[in-house]
Amino acid sequence: MIVTDFLSPTDALVDVRASGKRRLLQELATRAATALGLSADRICGELLKREELGSTGTGGGIAIPHARMPEIKKPFGMLVRLKRPIKFDAIDNLTVDIVFVLLLPIAPADEQLTALAIVARKLRNVDCVHRLRDAGDADHLYRAMAVEGD
């Protein structure tokens, strides 16, 4: 599995504005709901439920909010670069400017872990994160994430 198996060019967004974590997750849930034909409230509820377990802000300005849902048949991703960083309760207490939302099926577990591991590995790569922050538009943001070998 590679990141382009669950991230499409239309799901890469730049200069997204949000006043905070909850508002951002609501907006992204609405976008995901349109793409998946699901309820935005349901998606947002699952993302927020996961955040209650502990922030998905992994540090270095990165967050990977994710949720498992029975309605999801295959992993779905959305990559977002924010116009301005927001507080996300990240583990390093820094603000977040790059967010990768990942919606996963309940089963099989190995597929969901693989998708999450792929995203986490890419977003730990300094060169990848640098390309994401330098991307001039959504197409370049997508291509920065889609580069193999990171």
Phi, psi and omega in degrees: 000139176233164187301327181288353173289338182225007175232122178256159180303328180288348181254022172249125187230138177242157177057037175286136179256138177208144181274345181183178184299309183301314181296319178298313181297325176296315180297316181291326176296322178297316178295316180295321180300319178297315181293326186258350182070035180241173177283129177297321179298321180294313180297313180299318179301318180290320177296317179292324177299319178294321180296329178296333178287337183153144183299142174267012172285110190271354180108161178068022179085013185245142172223144178232071177295135183211159179206151174256134182219137180296336181286340182276126183263335176211156182305142178229131180236156175218124181253129185227133169248123183281149176296316177226138179299151179233159173291137183222009184058035182296159184297334178261007180063012176273158176288164185244137175234348177237125184230131174240107177277133180229120176252129190234150173290158177296317180221154000281145184298323183296324179293317181292323178292324178297313180299313180297319179295321179298312181297312181300317180296315180298318184279355170269346182281118184301318181295318179297313181297321177298315178298320180297317182289333180270350184300130183280338181207179184297322179298315178293326177298312178301311183295326177297322180282330186278349180303127177279156176097355178283000000 
